[in-house]
């Protein structure tokens, strides 16, 4: 379940201005003026419109990255708990 939530948040973040519209159109709809450079990062998920003045506008909602990292942490912890429980239940060969 945690992995599904992380994947959903990652998908939402990637689709927030990534690769869908022309970067200039996305930046213009946010009201950023001037020439735009769009910077993108895969993890942490980020897409920014940066104007010639150096002012940046983040396109990805602020909640996306915390949900991804918390979900991935819970997923890893659940995997570890499952492995530990499986090892403890294994019958002894004595």
C-alpha positions in Angstrom: 0.0 0.0 0.0 2.8 2.4 0.9 4.5 1.7 -2.5 1.3 2.4 -4.3 0.9 5.8 -2.5 4.5 6.7 -3.3 4.0 5.8 -6.9 0.8 7.8 -7.1 2.5 10.9 -5.5 5.4 10.5 -7.9 3.1 10.3 -10.9 1.2 13.4 -9.7 4.5 15.3 -9.3 5.8 14.3 -12.6 2.6 15.3 -14.4 2.6 18.7 -12.7 4.0 20.6 -15.6 6.4 18.0 -16.8 6.4 17.1 -20.5 2.8 17.8 -21.0 2.7 21.4 -22.3 5.3 23.6 -23.8 7.4 24.9 -20.9 6.8 28.5 -21.9 3.0 27.9 -21.8 3.2 26.4 -18.3 5.3 29.2 -17.0 3.1 31.9 -18.7 -0.1 30.4 -17.1 1.6 30.8 -13.7 2.2 34.5 -14.4 6.0 34.3 -14.6 7.2 37.0 -16.9 10.2 37.1 -19.2 12.3 34.3 -20.7 11.9 31.0 -19.0 14.2 28.1 -18.3 12.6 25.0 -16.9 14.7 22.9 -14.6 13.7 19.4 -13.8 14.7 16.8 -11.3 13.5 13.2 -11.0 14.1 12.7 -7.3 13.2 14.8 -5.4 10.6 15.6 -8.0 11.0 19.2 -9.1 10.1 21.4 -12.1 10.8 25.1 -11.9 10.2 28.0 -14.2 13.3 30.3 -13.8 13.1 33.7 -15.3 16.1 35.7 -16.6 16.1 37.5 -13.2 16.8 34.2 -11.4 13.3 34.1 -9.8 12.0 30.5 -9.6 8.5 29.2 -9.5 8.0 25.6 -8.4 5.4 23.6 -10.5 5.3 20.5 -8.3 3.0 20.8 -5.2 4.9 20.9 -1.9 3.2 17.8 -0.5 4.5 15.4 -3.3 8.1 14.8 -2.1 7.3 14.2 1.6 4.6 11.7 0.6 7.1 9.9 -1.7 9.8 9.6 0.9 7.5 8.6 3.8 5.8 6.0 1.5 9.1 4.6 0.4 10.3 4.4 4.0 7.2 2.6 5.1 7.5 0.2 2.2 11.1 -0.7 3.1 10.2 -1.1 6.8 7.3 -3.4 5.8 9.6 -5.5 3.6 12.1 -5.8 6.5 9.3 -6.8 8.9 8.1 -9.4 6.5 11.6 -10.9 6.1 12.2 -10.9 9.8 8.8 -12.6 10.5 9.5 -15.2 7.8 12.9 -16.0 9.3 11.6 -16.3 12.8 8.8 -18.7 11.8 11.1 -21.0 9.8 11.2 -24.4 11.6 14.5 -25.3 13.2 16.5 -28.1 11.5 17.6 -29.6 14.8 
